[in-house]
Amino acid sequence: MASHASAPVITREGPTFMQHRSRVFIPPILILLLIPLGPAPGQPAGRPPSPSRIMLYGLKAVSSSIICAVGKPGLILRSTNGGRSWGSITHPGERTDDLYGVDFIDRNRGWAVGWRGAILGTTDGGASWTRMRSGTSDNLVSVHFANPSTGWSAGFGGTILHTMDGGKTWTPQRSGVRDNLWSISFVGTESGWISGGSGTILHTSNGGKTWQAESSKVKSFLYCVRFVDGKTGWAVGGYGAILKTTDGGRSWAAQNLKKDLSVFESKAFHYSVHALSDTSVILVGSEGTILSTRDGGETWTQKASGTGATLFSVHLGSGALGWAAGGPGTIIKTTDCLPILLLFISASPALSQAQFCGIQWGDPYRVSLDSALSIRPLLSVDGDTVNILWFGLDTLGTLTNSGIQFSHSFDGGDSFSPETTLVPHANALLPGFMSSVGPFVYVVFAASIDTFYGTALVRSTDAGLSWAPPVFLRSNALPYAVITAEALVYVHFRESGNGVSGLMVSSDHGVSWSVRSTNTPRLDVMAMTRTRIHGLNVQASGKHMVRP
């Protein structure tokens, strides 16, 4: 079969290609979408570009129904019905600016970057876009936002830009290299990585104030880098390159090598990688290449895409949906991402008690890659932010994601972050308890860490994007609940030896703690108003309400 691949040399005519051959065919699991292309609803009708001229370099699933793809010539495509039809979006740079990267932080706010420093922003899920001033004429290839205000873009000639106001203003950061930079990945707002030409991998631990080069041990371009947490990440690129780190990028190991050789099994050029967890990863590349692993990269399986087109971008969205885009004019979709914890989100508006029996539920979303042994899921909701906590119990000896697990959504449950292990199974004796308010999320658990045994707490101040180390609250005590309102946080505990129950309190979002009471009745459920704490316990004679 005729074939091609490329190191992406972006010009006004698009990427150039280097020849090589495909190796394996496996029956397709993906659905190839034919793009019915026209103006988006509310957009003026124009003459759409010929599909043969369309190259799609970036794609992001905003929700299960809304997907945005960007590319050449100066193109933004948007679907509002799960990919059944696509509209071409009018934007300020459509006649001059080809676009190479796109990112959304929630279902409304997104950014796209491209030719000669083009940056566009949207606040309505991609329906309309406005130009932002980048201050550079270098091509920008990648954009990543850690939260609605903080983001980065990278591109040609070692260019790195940073914004702290949602893209209104951008300032350069010093990369220390002149290689073209292709991809950005951040965990929280401090730890980030950038990959680029000549095997370049850069790392920052201070939000980009300084960047240090890391040794990838390869010389080919690395077109995409993705991290699932502060330790584990992948970088992929030319000539079949797949690299993995488990120490935050200090060292990188090659994966998918030929047996007894130091060359990569795949000869495809890999352009994009998406990690669901530290075990489950999918990548795409030239000739419709799709490779996936479910064991952290120990083995890689080739999937058939149903297309020979080069795939430049892959994104795994909500539930079991996955998307990839490339050229010419190619978008493919899979409905076979991974299990298992199911979360049902109400698809109806808020209903009164009289209407409750008529509530409608959307399809379940799979937010965990653990087995069905995941136990005790907990849920907290604040506006469009949905936090999920559960305990993955590894009784088979084969589950990576065991212990206290966390995932969140910023778009009301349309999509969820990859699961994060907050506390490994060896250090968490029991499932935890969770409470949240605004960007503050608190999880208390029974801890066994080094010589400490008792109640401990982990907290996030950015809605679960990053987590502070555990705080030891009370030794030889088990937690029963955590509640919060504004800056106040209460933790209910029970001492193991004498059965005494009490409350600990923080008035500064969990920074400092004190004991409020050691004679509190044991409470099974707690709730908090502005002036009172309400507790419910279960006794042999029934349920009792307690109001301290």
N, C-alpha and C positions, 0 to 999 in steps of 0.2 A: 504494500500500500504506500502511496506517495505520502510524504510527511514533511513537516517543517517545525522548527523551534527557534527561539531567539533569546539573546540578551537584549532587553528592550532599549533600543536607541530611539528616543522619542524625537521626532521632527514634525514639521507641519504635514508631512505625508504619512505620519504614523510610525510604528516600529519597523525596523528591518529584521530579517530573519536569517538564521544559520541552519543548514540542512542536517537532519539526522532521521533515524528510523524508529518506528514504534515496535513494541515487542510482544504484548500480550493482549488478547481479547477475552473479556468476561461478559456474560449476558448482562444487559443494562438493568440498573436499578433506578435510573433517573428518567424524568419526564422532560423531553426537549420541548421548549415552548416556542411556538411560532409567534412572532411579535406583531399583532395587529396594531400598526403604528399610525396614530393620528394626533390631532391636537388634544390636549387634556381638557376636561370640562372647564368652561369659562375662558379658555385660551383662544386667541384668534386663529382661524384656519390658515394654514400656510402649506407650502409644498415640502413634505417631509423628505429627509435625505434618503437616497437609495440604500436598502439594507446592506448592499455590498460595500458601502462606504462607512458603515457604522462600526466603530471599535469601542467596546465598553471596557474601561480600565478599572472602574470602581463600582461597588454595589453594596447597599446596606438595606436589610429588612427592618423597616421602622416598626412594623407590627406584623401580625399574621396576614393582613390584607394589603398594607401599604409598603411598597418596595420602591427604592430610588436607585437608578443606575446612571453613571456619568461616563462621558467619553468623547469621542471624535465623530463628526466635526462639531465642536462646541455644544455638546448634546447633554441634556438631562432628560431621562425617561422616568416616568412615574406610573405605577399601577396602584389602583385602589381596590382591586378585587382579586388579590392573591395571584396576579400574573396572567389572568385570562385575557386582559387587554392592557395596552400601554399607551400613554399620551406623552407627546413631546412638550416640555415645559419651556415657555418663553422666559429668557433671563437676560440680564444686562450685557453679558459677554458672549451671547450665542453666535455672533458672526466673527468673533476674533479669538475667543478663548476656548481651546480644547481643555477638557477637564480630566484629571488623572486620579483623584482621590476624593472620597466622601465619608463623612462620619455623622452619626446622630447620637445625642446623649439621651434623648427621650423621644416620644412620638411627635413632638413639635419642632424641637430645635436641632438644626443640622448645619453642616458646613461642607463646601466643596472647594477644591483647589486645583490649579492647573497652569496653563501656558503663561509665561512671562509674569509670574507672581500673582495670578488671578486668585482671589478668594471671594466666595459668595456665601451668604448666610440665609437661612430660612427659619421662620418661627411658626410656620403652619404645616409642618410635616412634608415640606417639599413642594407645596402647591405654588408658591411664589418665592423668588429669590432676590436679594439685594447685594450690590457690590460692596466689598469691604476693602479698605486701603492697606495693602501689605507692606509697602515701602521697599519692595524688591522687584527686579525684573527677571530674576532667575526663575526657571520652571519649578513649580511646587508639585510634588508627586504624592505626598501622603499628609493626612491630617488626623489628629487624634485629640479628643477632649476627655478629660478626667471627670469633669463636672460641668455644669452649665456656664461657668465663667472661665475655667482654666483649660487651655489647650495649647497644642504645638503643631507646627507644620514643618516639613523637611523637603529638600529638593536638590537641585543641581548645584555643583560647586561647593558642597559642604554646607549649604544653607540650612539654618534652623531658626525658626521664628517662634515666639511665645506670646500668648495673650492671657491677661487676667481679668478681662472685662467682656468675655463672650465673643471676642473677635472684633470689637470696635477699634482697638488699637493693637498693633503687633510690634514687638521689639526683637532684634536679632540676638541670638545666643551663639557663643563662639564654639564651633565644633572641633577646631584644630586639624581638620582634613579638607582636602579639595575634591575628594571623591563625590560622585553623585550619591545622594542619600535617598533610599527608596521607601522606607517603612518605619513607623513609630509604634511602640507599645509601652504603655505606662500601667503601673499598678499603684493606684492612689495618685497623689499629686507630687510625690518626691522621687520615686524610683521609676526610671524609664530607660528604654533601649531603642537604638536606631540601627538599622542595617543598610548597607550600601554596596558600592562597587569595590572590586579588589578584595573581597572578603571582609569588608569593614563592619565592625560591630562597636558601637559606642554605648556607654552606660553613664547615667547620672544618678546620684543619690540625694540630690538637693534641688530637684525641680528644674534642672537644666542650667543652674548657675555655672556649673563646671561639667564638662563631659570628658570621660576617659576612654581611650581605645582598649578593647579587649581582643585577645588572640583567638580567631576562629580557626586558624590552621588551614584555611582554604584561600585560593586566590580568585576564584570565580565570583561574580556578583552575587550578593545575597538580597533577593528582591523583597522578602517579607520576614518579619520577626513578630512573634506573639508570645506573651507570657500569661500564665494562668494564675500565678501568685508571685511573691517576691523571689522565689527560688527557681521555679520550673518554667522553661520556655523552649521554643523551637525557632530556628532560622532556616529558611529554604531558599534555593536559588538555582544557578546554572549548572548544567551537566549532572543533574540528579541530586544535587546537594541537599542533604537533610542533616541538620545539627541540633543537638539537644543539650541543655544545661540544667543541672539540678542544684547549682550553687549561686544562682543570681547572675550568671554570666562570667564568673571568674575562670571557668574552664568549659569547653564545648567538646562533645563527643559526636563523631560521625555515626549516622544510622543508615540502615538499608544498604549495607555494603555487600559486594559479591563475596561469597564464601572464600576465605583464605586470601582475599585480595584487598587492596586499599582503594578500590574504585567503587563508585556507587552503582547499585543494581540498576537503577533507572537511568536512562540517557535523556530523559525529558528535561526541559527547563521548567522549574517549579516557581510559580509566580505569587502564590498566596497560600497561607495556612491559617486555619482556625482551630483553636483548642477548646474543646468543651470542658476538659478537666485535665489533670496530670496523667491520665491514661488514654483518653479518647481524643483523637486529633484527625483532621482531614485536610488534605492539600490538593491544589489543582495546578495545571500547567499546560505545556504545549501539547498539540494533537489530542485535545480533550482528556488529558491525563487526570485521573482522580486516584489518589492513594489515601488509605485510612488505616488507623491503628486503634486497637482497644486495649493494648498492654503497654502503653507509654512509649511505643516505638521499637520494642523488641522485635516485632514482626509488622510488616506493612503489606496490605492487601490492595491489589489494583482493582478498581471498580470501573465498569464501562459507563461512559457518559452518554453514548448515543450520538456523539458528534466528534469530528476530527478537528474542530476549531480550537485555537489556542484560548485557554481560559485564564483570565488575568486576575479574577477576584472571586473569593468564596466567603459566604457568611451564613452561619447557622442561626436561624431566627427562633421564634417562639415554637414551643411544642416540638414536633418531629420534623419541622420544615427546614430545608437547607437550600441555598441558592448559589449559583455560580454564573459569571458573566464573562464574555470575551468578544471575539470577532471572527468573522464579520457578522455583526448583529445577532449574537448568540446569547441567550439566557436559558439556563437549565435549572430544574427544580427537583428536589428529592423529598419524599415523604417518609424516609427511612432513617432518620437520625435515631438517637439512642434513648432507652427508658430512664428512670422507672417511677420515681415518686410523682404521683398525680395530684395536681391542684386544680380545683374547680373555681372559676371566677364567675360571679354573677354578671350576666349580660344585660340585666334590666336596670333601670334607674332605681334609686332608693325607694323602697316600698313600705307602706304603713303596715301595721300588724294585720289589719283586715285583708290586705292584699297578699299576705305572705304565701298563701297556698298557690298563688299564680306565678311565683317567681320562675324565671327562665334561667337556665344555666348554659354557659358556653361549653365547647369541647374541652376535655382535660389537657393541661400542658404537662409535659414531662420535664421536670426540673432537676432530677437526680439521676446519676448514672450508677447508683448503688443497686444492690439487689432488693427484693421485696422485704428483706430483713431490716430495711430502714424503719425505725420506730419513732413514735411520739413526735409527729410534726406539729409545730406551733406557727401561728400566723399573727402578724401585727400590720396594721394599715394606717397610714397617715397621708391623706390626700391621694395622689397618684403613686405614692411609694408603698410597695408591698414587700414585707420582709418575711422570710420563711426560715425556720430553724427545725432541724431534725437530728436524730441520732442514727448513724449508720453502724450497725452491729456486724462485725466481721467474724462470723462463726465458721466460715469456709476456709479462711486463710488465704483468700485470693482477692479480697476487695481492698483497693487502695484508699477509697474514700470512706474510712470508718472513723467513728468519733463524732463530735458535734459538728454538723454541717450547716452552711448558710448560703442562701441565694436571695437576690432581691430584684425587684422590678421598679423602674422609674416611670413606667407608662401605664399604670393601672392594671398590670398583669398581662399585657399583650406580649411581652418578652421578658425573659429572666436572665440574669447573669449566670456564668458557669458556677457550679457549686464550689464553695471554699471550705476547707477544713479549718475550723477555728481552734479546736482542741483535739489532738489525736486520741484514739481510743485508749491508749495506754495511760493517758493523763486525766481522762474524764471518766469517773466511776459511774455516773448516772447521766441520763439526758438532762439538758439544761433548761433554764427558764429565760424568757425574753420579754423585754418591754422597749418601746421606742417613742420618741417625740421629736418631730422635725428631723434634723440630720443625726440625732443622737440615738444610738442603738446600744442596749445593755443586755448582756447574757451572763447569768450566774450559773455555776455548776459545782458539783462535788469533785474536788481536784485531788489528784495524787501526783505532785510535781516535786521531784527531788525528795527532800525530807518533810515537805508540807503535805498535810492531809486536812481537808476542811473545805470551807466555802470560798470560792474565788470568782472573780469577775473579769470579763473582757469587754471592752467598749469601743465603739466607733463614733467619731465625730463628723463623718462625711457620708452618712447613710449606708455604711457597709462597704465602701470602696477600700478602706484600710482599717486595720485594727491595732490597738495598743496592746502591749504585752499583758499577761494576766496580773491582776492585783489580788493579793491574798487578804481576804476580809476577816475570816475568823477560823482558827484552827479547831479541829475535832468537832465540827458542826456541819450539818447538811442544809443546803438551801431548800426553801419551799416556794418562794415567789420573789419576783422583782416587779416594782411598779414605778412609774415616773410621771411627773407633770412639771412642765417648764424646767427649772434647774434642779428640782428636788428629785432624788432617787431613794427609794426604800427597798431594802432587802430583808426578807423574813427568813430566819434560820432556826434550827433546832439542834442543840448540843447532843452529841452522841452518847456521852456517859450518863448524864443526869436527866436528860429529856427536857431541859429548860429551853423555852422558845423565846425569841427576842427579835428586835428590829435594829438594823443599822441604817444610817441615813447619810446622804451627801447632799449638800446644798449648792454645789458648784459643778454639776454635770458629771459627778463620779470621780473628780480629781482627789478629794480628801473625804475621809469617812470617820464616823463616830458611832458609838453604841447609843441608841435612843432608849431602848427598853430591854430588860431580860426577864420580864414576867408576862409576856404576851401569850395569850392562848394560841395553840397550834392552829394555823389558818390554812385551809386547802385552796381557797380562792381569795384574791385581794383585788380591790378597785380603789381608785383615788379621785376625789373631787378637789376643788381649790382649797377647801377648809377641813376635809375629813378623809380618813382612810376607812374603808369598809372591808370587813373580812368575813368569810364564811367557812365554818368548819363542820365536819360530819362526825356525829357521835352516835352511840347506839340508840339514843332517843330521837334522832333525826338531825336536821340541819339547823345550825345556830348562827345568827348574824351577830357579828361583833363590830363595834364602832369605837376604836381607841380615841 
